[in-house]
Amino acid sequence: MSDSASRSTLLARVLVIDDELEPVDLLSAVLSDSGYEVVSALNGGDGLRLVEIERPDVVLLDLQMPGVAGFDVLRRVRTVRPDLPVIIVSGQADLNVARATLNEGAVDYVSKPFEPEDVVRAVAAALTNRPASGRALRA
């Protein structure tokens, strides 16, 4: 099967940005098993580059990262791709932090540790609440 043929059966492209390899691997496996194409970055700077290069349909973003922190990534994504859904996946289980990210333009907030199904549901909800990007959103 050609790359373009296999890509057309995927639901959407998800970019995971987290500085810890364990959640990146878990999210990548769960989302891939659910039919999503997954790309990842282990820091905010690389994540911002991949937003431009890979043109993801949704971003899963950790807040606490060295270098370019999650809040800064979120703000910059809002300027370059204002309609791109960003879901925060963070170890900060603080209601004020969650509200602040939503006020900055995140579409959802999932606290670590998380149930993988909750993340899959959040991605699906984020994708259904916006126009298709041109990539196949249905299998």
N, C-alpha and C positions, 0 to 999 in steps of 0.2 A: 504494500500500500504506500502511495506517495506521501510525502510530508504534508502537502496541501490537502490531500484526501483525509488523512488521519486527523489533521487539525480541525476540519469542518465538523467532525463528530464530537468535538469537545464543547463543553458548556460555555466556558469563558476562560480568560487568562487571569490568574491571580498572582499578585506580587506580594511576597512575604518579606517584611523588613524587621529583623530582630537580631541582636548581637549574640544571642545564645543559640548554639547549634541544636540543642535538644528540641526546643519548641519549633524551630524551623523544620527539622526533620519530621516531627510529628504532624505539623500542619501540612507539609508537602505530601506526606503519605496519605493522610485522611482526605485531602482535597483531590489528589490524583485518583484515589479509589472512587471518589464521587463524580469523576468525569471532568474535572477541571485541569487545565494546563497550569503548572505552577513554576514560577521563577522566583528566585530569592536573592536577598542581599543581607550581609552580616553587619552592615552599618548604614547610617543615614545618608552619607554622601553617595555610596554606591546605589542605594535605593532610589535617590533622586535621579541619578543617571539612568537607571532602568525604567523609571516612569516615562522618560522621553524615548528611550531606545526600544523597549519592549511593548509600549502602549498597552499596559494591563487594563482590564475591565474593572478591577477592584483591587484595593490595597489592604493588606493586614499589617498593622504597624504597632510595634512596641514603643513605649514612651521613654523608658530609661535605657539610653544607649550613650556610650562615650562619643565624643566628637559632635556630630550633628544629631542633637536629641530629637526624640519623636515629635514634640510640639513644633520644633523648627521645620521638620520634614512636612508635617501637616500644613503649616502655614505656606510653605513654598509650593506644595502640591496644589493648594487652593488657588495660587496665583497662575500657575502654568496650565493646570487642567481643572478648572473649577467644578466641572460636573463629574469628576472621577470619585466614586465612592471610596471613602477611607474608613475602615473599621479598626478601632483601637483594640489591641489584645495586650493587656498590661497586668503586671503584678501589683499595681497600685489599686487596691480595692477601696478607693476613697470616693464618696459620692461627689464631693466638690471637684475632684480631678476629672471624673467622668463628665460632669456638667461643663467644665471648662473646655474639654475636647469637643463636646457637641456644639458648644458655642463657637468654636474655631472652625467648625464645618465637618467634623466626623459624623458618620451616619449611624454608628453603633459603637458600643463599648462592651468588651467581653473581658472579665477578670480572670487572671491566672490564679490557681490552676483552673482549667476549663474542661468541659466535656466536649470532645471533638464534634459531636452532633450539633452542639450549640453554635460552633463556628461555621459549620456547613450551612445551617439554617440562616445565620446572619449574612453569609455571602449570597445565598439565594435571594434573600429579602432585599439586599442592597441592589442586586442586579435587576430585580423585577420592578423596582421603583425608579427606573431611569430608562431612557431610550437605548435601544441596542446600538453598539458601537460599530456595527458592520461585521463583526465576528459572529459565527453561528452561536446562538444562545440556547438552541434546543438540539437534542441528539437526533 
